[in-house]
Amino acid sequence: MTEKIAVFSDFDNTISTHDVCVGLFDAFSWPNWREMEEKILSCGKGSQVVLPTLLAPLQMTAIQMRDFILSQFEIDPYFPEFAEKCQHQDWPLFILSDGLDFYIKLLLGRADLLHLNFRANHLQWVGDKPFVEFPFANGACGLCGHCKRSRLETIAAKGYKIIYIGDGITDFCAAHLADLIFAKDALLAYCQERDIACEPFSNFREISQALFQRPVEFPTR
């Protein structure tokens, strides 16, 4: 019997070639936003505190933010083909982000990929002031704005093997539920420090080569 496989991917610095939130904050947030973020994280808080704090100084309309994002950021050029191959294999592909839905829609839309399933924190405006909402938070935890682990639990409970692709701290918790992990940057270090089996990657071309040129082998857990 063929195994049921579902693929989950982070967005920032994974599907996008750079972290869009970082780019926004570098350009428009507090000059010392990195130190502010580190202080919040060191107190045991997460993006439910980080994002509102770092968005606070932004004064820009949705059109102004749109123009900035589309001029500065892009997705991995190998990702559209990867998404097509997942569809061909009948593997559901889910994009899970602890970033902002506003720029995900823009960048996926430009690549004609708005049909993909994605979840992220919601950005809305009052005049020229953006505000963030957290429709996918886990009230029992309160750390991440978007609880990726909850989504993996739901799909795994339906009998799917889980392939997870990510790079950052908001991927740590979800990675523990994955059957196969592709990791870079902070997630790679996290997995290696804890002897969690993972495959390093730098782009979706490498992931496609690993998944579609031979039968998928899942590490023994």
N, C-alpha and C positions, 0 to 999 in steps of 0.2 A: 504494500500500500504506500502510495506517495505521501511524504510528509507535508503537512500544511506549514507553510513558512510565511511569516509577516516581517516586514522590514520597517524599522523606525530610524529616523535621522533627525539630529539637531539641525538648526539652520545657520546661526551666526558662526562664521569661520569654519563651517562644515559644508553646507550647500553654498552659502555666500563665500566669496574668496577672502573677505575680511569681516571682522566683527562690526556690524552696522551700528549697534549701540555705542561701542567705543568711539567710532567715528563721529557720531552725533555729540557725544559728551566732550570729546576733544575740541570740537568746533564751537559748541554753544553752552556747555555746562560750566560749573565752577572751575576756576583755574587749578584748584587742588582736588579735583573730584576723585582722583585715584586714591589719595590719602583718606578722603572721606569714606570711600567705599571700603577700604581696608579696615578702617575703624569700626564701621557697622558690622562687617563680617566677623571681626574679632570679638564682638559682643554677642555672637551667636545668632545674629539676624541675617536675613537673606534679601532676595530681590523685592519682597513686599515692602521693605523699608528702603532698599537701595534705589530702586527705580523712581519712586516719588521724590526722593531727596535730590537725585541728580537731574531730574526733569524740571525741578522747581524754577531754575533761572531761565528756562527756555521761553522766549517770546517770539513766536513765529506762527504763521498760518499753516494750514495743511498744504496749501499750494507751495509755500516756500520750502517746507520740509520735503515735499515730493520732488521738487526741482533739485534740491541738494542731494537727496538719496540717489536719484537716477543719474546724476552727473558724477557720483563718486563711487558707486558700488555696483557689483555684478555677481552673478552666480557662477559656480564652477562650470566651465564650458562642457565638461563631460557629464554633468548631472542630467540634462534632458535625455540623453541616450540611456543612462542608467535607469531612469524612471520608465522609459519605454520597455526596457528589457524586463524590469520587474512586472510590468503589465503583461508582457508576453508569457512570462512564467506563471502568471496568475498568483503573484505574490502581492498582497495588499501593502501599499507603501504609505506610511504615516510620517508627517513632519511635525515634530514636537519642539517648541521653542519657548524659552523663558525670556525671550525678547518681545518685540512688538509686532502685532499683526499688520499694522499700517505699512511698514516697509516690506514685509514678506509678500503681501498682496501685490505691491508695486513690482518687485523683482521677479516674482513668479509670473505675473501678468505679462511683463515684457518678453518673457521666454515662452509664452503661450502654455503655461503650466498651471493655470488657476483651477483646473479640474482636480488637482491633487488634494488630498485630505491633509489639512494642517490645523494645528491649534497653537495659540500664543496668547500672551497678555493683550488686552484690548486698549488701543489708544483712541481717545476722543478729544474734541476741542470745545472750549467755550471761548469764542472770539479768537484771539491769537495765543491762547494758552492751552497747551496739551496736557491732558490728564490720563493716568493709566488706571485700568481696572483689571481685576484678576479673576476671571470667570472659571478658571480651571485650578484654583488653589485647593489645597488640602487643609481644611480647617483644623484637623487634628495635629498638624505639623506646623504650618505657618512659616516655613523657611523659604521655599521657592514660591514664586508667584504662580507658576504652572507646575503642578505635580505630574511629572512625566511617568513616574513609577505607577501611578494609579491607572494610566492608560495601558501600560504594558501588562499589568495584572488582569485587566479586563480581557485583553486579546489572548493572553496565555491561557486563561481559564477556558477558552474555546478550543483549546487543543493545538494552538500554533506554536511552532518553534520560533524563537525571537532572534532576529539579527538586529544589532544596535550599532549605530554610527554616531560618534560624537567627539567632542574635544574639551569640554569644560567642566566646572564644578557642578553645574546643574544637571550633569549627566551621571554623576557618581552613583546616586541612589538607584536610578533606573538600570544602570549597568549590571547590578547584582542579580537582576531577573533575566538577563539576556543569555541566550544559548551560544551566541557567537558575537564578538565585539570587534569592531574596527575603531581604533582610537588614535588620537594624536594629542600633542600638547599636554594640558593638565590631566585629561582623562587617561592618556597613555601612562603618565607618571604614576597616577593613582593606582592603576591596574598592576603595573610592574612592582610597585612597593608592596602590594598585597597578594602577589602571586596569582592574580586573576588572569586567566588566559585571554589574550587579545592579539589582534593583527594590526600593526602600525600601518598608517596610510597617510598620503599627502593630498590625494585628489580622487575623484570618482572613477577615473580611468583605472587606477590600481584596484579599487574595490570591484569594478566590473570584471577585471581579469581574474580576480580571486573567486568570484561567485559564478560566473557564467561560462568559463572555459573548461570547467570540470565539475563533477558532482560536489555539492556542498558537504563538507565534513564538519560536524559539530564536536567541539572538545568534550571530553568526559568531565562531568561536573562532580 
